[in-house]
């Protein structure tokens, strides 16, 4: 069901492990670009009419309007299962606790007497938040997108999620209910690349946004890449992934269950175990057969995901090599199930989120840990972070100098301008002193 990669005895170069040795899903966003380009151009020129056409073509639904009526949002909330509502409310409460503490404060540095630089944090004015649909329904992604945007102080936000034939062309009612719980009343029945184009270019119903966040399929990722620059983006999210670094102390029942939990997302989902225990590897393989046989989504998602080239059990010589492997892999979700897991987790450098010990499974982070589950995939965790309040803030430097403070540094400014052969830069300073610049100290 799941392959093995044996790295024991391998000599790794000083620069680290060759990432090509590790399991990884194939995701050719570059090839998808040419397919989404005409869709995005069409939305740019035809607006809502194009979105309605693509709803019929891609989602198999006939809709007359794209914006979800306010009464549909309130009806979805009123009809929401009380247990689901309670779970969402607790998820929101915990997410607010964590994300509220991420807020930034302005800071002023006095460089010299009379000369200050202030870093001012300003939220993005308007954002588009994408919530995927299709194989599953993700009200949790509404929470993970909306809460950090609200805590950052974003003044205007819109949510888009694919229309569903089962619900009369509206997004799934649980997604609508989550929006209503969070006070978001601007929601659109639009999915895929066309939703990202709607956000970027605007339509008769939807004003353009400055930034788009949220996970999605390859078409969403390709549209984000295509339109990046016109809009800011969080990341080009690919298929979900879990890596588990485990030793002989790990429980194979837990490890197998956690590998399966990510495999049920998508046939391209990646489930990777890194261990120095061949006994654990064998026990996990047996446990996978038992648990997979007793779960849902086996044929269409779980077995293809576990058997795919993106998943595997990686055998290593010891903890040091295991840490090197997971750092090279840079997983979206990384679980540490080892002896002294907290100390091991503290040594990890590359991961979207780290889950420490036997009682912090990825599923907890997906819903109610308080952390964010919109995380970098495909190895991007080596240079990118997950969604947070910071994602929606821009740092602006405010420079405030008096005449005397400028005079003190003017000579150096002129010297550097002339060294770069940009004499007008120096002249802009000289002009303030009747072309007489005192020597810099």
Residue pairs with C-beta under 8 A, 6 or more apart in sequence:
1 285
1 288
1 289
1 292
1 303
1 306
1 307
2 259
2 271
2 285
2 288
2 306
2 307
2 311
2 312
2 313
3 23
3 307
3 309
3 311
3 312
3 313
4 281
4 312
4 313
4 314
4 315
5 21
5 22
5 23
5 312
5 313
5 314
5 315
6 315
7 17
7 21
7 314
7 315
7 316
7 317
7 321
7 325
8 315
8 316
8 317
9 317
12 321
12 324
16 324
16 327
16 328
17 324
17 325
17 328
18 328
19 328
19 329
19 379
22 272
22 314
22 325
22 328
22 329
23 270
23 272
23 309
23 310
23 311
23 312
23 314
24 270
24 309
24 310
24 378
24 379
25 238
25 239
25 241
25 268
25 269
25 270
25 308
25 309
25 310
25 378
26 309
26 310
27 218
27 221
27 238
27 239
27 268
27 378
28 218
29 218
29 221
29 222
29 225
29 236
29 238
32 218
32 219
32 221
32 222
33 222
33 225
33 226
35 219
35 222
36 193
36 219
36 222
36 223
36 226
37 226
39 50
39 54
39 192
39 193
39 194
39 197
39 223
40 193
40 194
40 196
40 197
40 200
40 201
40 223
40 226
40 227
42 50
42 194
42 197
43 50
43 51
43 54
43 194
43 197
43 198
43 201
43 203
44 197
44 201
46 53
47 201
47 202
47 203
47 204
48 65
48 66
48 203
48 204
48 205
50 194
51 66
51 190
51 194
51 195
51 198
51 203
52 63
52 64
52 65
52 66
54 190
54 192
54 194
55 61
55 62
55 63
55 66
55 163
55 169
55 189
55 190
56 62
56 63
58 191
58 192
58 194
59 162
59 163
59 164
59 165
59 191
60 165
61 163
61 164
61 165
61 169
62 169
63 163
63 169
63 189
65 205
66 188
66 189
66 190
66 198
66 203
66 205
66 206
67 186
67 187
67 188
67 189
67 205
67 206
68 170
68 171
68 176
68 187
68 188
68 189
70 185
72 170
72 176
73 176
73 177
73 179
73 180
73 185
73 187
74 180
76 173
76 174
76 176
76 177
76 180
77 85
77 176
77 177
77 180
77 181
79 173
79 177
80 88
80 173
80 174
80 177
84 139
84 174
84 177
85 177
85 181
87 367
87 368
88 139
88 143
88 177
88 178
88 181
89 181
90 368
91 140
91 143
91 367
91 368
92 143
92 147
92 181
92 182
94 368
94 369
94 370
95 143
95 144
95 147
95 148
95 370
95 372
96 147
96 151
97 370
98 370
98 371
98 372
99 147
99 148
99 151
99 372
99 388
99 389
100 151
100 389
102 148
102 151
102 388
102 389
102 390
103 151
103 152
103 389
104 121
104 389
104 390
104 393
104 395
105 121
106 118
106 119
106 120
106 121
107 118
107 119
108 116
108 117
108 118
108 119
109 116
109 117
109 118
110 116
111 117
111 405
112 405
112 408
112 409
113 404
113 405
114 401
114 402
114 404
114 405
115 400
115 401
115 402
115 405
115 406
115 408
115 409
116 399
116 400
116 401
117 397
117 398
117 399
117 400
118 397
118 398
118 400
119 395
119 396
119 397
119 398
120 395
120 396
120 397
120 398
121 393
121 394
121 395
121 396
122 393
122 394
122 396
123 152
123 153
123 154
123 155
123 392
123 393
123 394
124 152
124 154
124 210
124 211
124 232
124 392
124 393
124 394
125 154
125 155
125 156
125 210
126 154
126 155
126 156
126 157
126 158
126 207
126 208
126 209
126 210
126 211
127 149
127 154
127 156
127 157
127 158
127 209
127 210
127 211
127 212
127 213
127 392
128 157
128 158
128 159
128 160
128 195
128 196
128 198
128 199
128 209
128 211
128 212
128 213
128 231
129 142
129 145
129 146
129 149
129 157
129 158
129 159
129 160
129 212
129 213
129 214
130 145
130 159
130 160
130 161
130 195
130 196
130 199
130 212
130 213
130 214
130 215
130 216
130 220
131 138
131 139
131 141
131 142
131 145
131 159
131 160
131 161
131 171
131 175
131 214
132 138
132 141
132 161
132 162
132 191
132 214
132 215
132 216
132 217
132 220
133 161
133 162
133 164
133 171
133 172
133 175
133 191
134 162
134 191
134 217
135 265
135 266
135 301
136 265
137 172
137 174
137 175
138 175
139 172
139 174
139 175
139 177
139 178
140 366
140 367
140 373
141 214
141 215
141 373
141 374
142 159
142 175
142 178
142 179
142 182
142 184
143 178
143 182
144 372
144 373
144 374
144 387
145 159
145 213
145 214
145 374
145 387
146 157
146 159
146 179
146 182
146 184
147 182
148 372
148 387
148 388
148 389
148 391
148 392
149 157
149 213
149 392
150 157
150 182
151 389
152 389
152 390
152 391
152 392
152 393
153 392
154 392
156 186
156 207
157 184
157 186
158 184
158 186
158 187
158 188
158 199
158 206
158 209
159 175
159 179
159 184
159 186
159 187
159 188
160 187
160 188
160 189
160 190
160 191
160 195
160 198
160 199
161 171
161 172
161 175
161 187
161 188
161 189
161 190
161 191
162 171
162 189
162 190
162 191
162 192
162 195
163 169
163 170
163 171
163 189
163 190
163 191
164 170
164 171
164 172
167 173
169 189
170 176
170 189
171 187
171 189
176 187
179 185
179 187
186 206
188 195
188 198
188 205
188 206
190 198
192 216
192 217
192 219
192 220
192 223
193 219
193 220
193 222
193 223
195 220
196 212
196 216
196 220
196 223
196 224
196 227
196 231
197 223
197 227
198 206
199 206
199 208
199 209
199 212
199 231
200 208
200 209
200 212
200 227
200 230
200 231
201 208
201 230
202 208
209 231
210 231
210 232
211 231
211 232
211 233
211 234
211 392
212 224
212 227
212 231
212 232
212 233
212 234
213 233
213 234
213 374
213 387
213 391
213 392
214 234
214 237
214 374
215 237
215 374
216 224
216 237
218 238
220 237
221 236
221 237
221 238
224 233
224 235
224 236
225 236
227 233
234 374
234 387
234 391
235 374
235 376
235 377
235 380
235 384
236 378
236 380
237 374
237 375
237 376
237 377
238 268
238 377
238 378
239 265
239 266
239 268
239 269
239 270
239 310
239 377
240 262
240 265
240 266
240 269
240 270
240 332
240 333
240 377
241 262
241 269
241 270
241 271
241 272
241 310
241 331
241 332
241 333
241 377
241 378
242 258
242 259
242 261
242 262
242 270
242 271
242 272
242 331
242 332
242 333
242 334
242 335
242 362
243 272
243 273
243 274
243 326
243 329
243 331
243 333
243 334
243 335
243 351
244 250
244 255
244 258
244 259
244 272
244 273
244 274
244 275
244 334
244 335
244 336
244 337
245 274
245 275
245 322
245 323
245 325
245 326
245 334
245 335
245 336
245 337
245 338
245 344
246 255
246 273
246 274
246 275
246 277
246 280
246 335
246 337
246 338
247 275
247 276
247 277
247 280
247 319
247 322
247 337
247 338
247 339
248 276
248 277
248 279
248 280
249 337
249 338
249 339
250 275
250 277
250 280
250 337
250 338
250 358
251 337
251 358
252 280
252 283
252 284
252 286
252 287
253 287
253 291
254 337
254 358
254 361
255 273
255 280
255 284
255 287
255 337
256 284
256 287
256 288
256 290
256 291
257 291
257 361
258 335
258 361
258 362
258 363
259 271
259 273
259 284
259 288
259 306
259 311
260 271
260 288
260 291
260 292
260 295
260 302
260 306
261 361
261 362
261 363
262 269
262 270
262 271
262 305
262 333
262 362
263 269
263 271
263 301
263 302
263 305
263 306
263 311
264 295
264 296
264 297
264 301
264 302
264 305
265 301
265 305
266 301
266 305
267 300
267 301
267 304
267 305
267 308
268 305
268 308
268 310
269 301
269 305
269 310
269 311
270 305
270 308
270 310
270 311
271 305
271 306
271 311
272 311
272 312
272 313
272 314
272 329
272 331
273 281
273 284
273 312
273 313
273 314
274 314
274 316
274 322
274 325
274 326
274 329
275 281
275 313
275 314
275 315
275 316
275 322
276 315
276 316
276 317
276 318
276 319
276 321
276 322
278 315
281 313
281 315
284 313
285 313
288 306
292 298
292 302
292 303
292 306
295 302
305 311
314 325
316 322
316 325
319 338
319 344
323 344
323 347
323 348
326 334
326 348
326 350
326 351
327 348
327 349
327 350
327 382
328 350
329 350
329 379
330 350
330 351
330 376
330 379
330 380
330 381
330 382
331 350
331 351
331 352
331 381
332 351
332 352
332 353
332 375
332 376
332 377
332 381
333 351
333 352
333 353
333 355
333 362
333 365
333 375
334 348
334 351
334 352
334 353
334 354
334 355
335 354
335 355
335 360
335 361
335 362
336 344
336 345
336 348
336 354
336 355
336 356
336 357
337 357
337 358
338 344
341 356
341 357
341 358
342 356
342 357
345 354
345 356
348 354
349 382
350 381
350 382
351 381
352 375
352 376
352 377
352 381
352 385
352 386
353 365
353 371
353 372
353 373
353 375
353 386
355 361
355 362
355 364
355 365
360 369
365 371
365 373
366 373
367 373
371 386
372 386
372 387
372 388
373 386
374 386
374 387
375 381
375 386
375 387
376 384
376 385
376 386
385 391
403 432
406 429
406 432
407 433
407 437
407 438
408 438
408 440
408 441
409 440
410 429
410 430
410 432
410 433
410 437
410 438
410 440
411 437
411 438
411 439
411 440
412 440
413 425
413 426
413 429
414 426
414 429
414 430
414 437
415 426
415 440
417 423
417 424
417 425
417 426
417 429
418 426
429 437
430 436
430 437
